[in-house]
Amino acid sequence: MRKLLLPIAVATALSAPAVAGDSVRGQELYESRCIACHSPEANRVGPKHHGVVGRVSGTVPDYNYSKALKTARVTWDEQSLDQWLTNPQAFIPGQKMNFRVNDPIDRADLIAYLRTLR
């Protein structure tokens, strides 16, 4: 029985963000790294982030998405945002964002902040 549980535990750990995240630190990271292209309330180079958690990719009105994001139909949650921030091009080939967040703690903190933008 133990042999079966270990692979399941490893797969679960690898598929979810490593830590819960600090939304206060995430806001600081957002304001220093993301704000040049994104805003919580307005479309800029990238789409607005208000309500991003739970939203389907490519659906913000009045934003000119790439065809890749329009057709991906990804629902943004902690797992998909973690994959996106790790490597957007690998997650959704053909999209326009070329920015990565390599540190898993930074990603978790940014995602925690994005969850507050309801």
C-alpha angles and dihedrals in degrees: 000000000000092000090061096048098053096062090047091051092048093048091049092049092049095049098053132061110272098234138023095245138228111256094197092056088041090058090051090051091047092052092049101039111020107033094082089070105016139046130187091233109025139050112243128153083325129031123274115270101214104122095005094137105082094015123120115242117261097020108107106118117242095017121119102226126187115257087247093061094041091056099036093079092197116167106222111235133142094282098045092044090051091052091045094050091045093058119342094188093052091046097047111011114213098028121131105237114101099177124107133191105212100182113082092209091053089050092050091049093048091049091049088054093046088054088061092058096088 
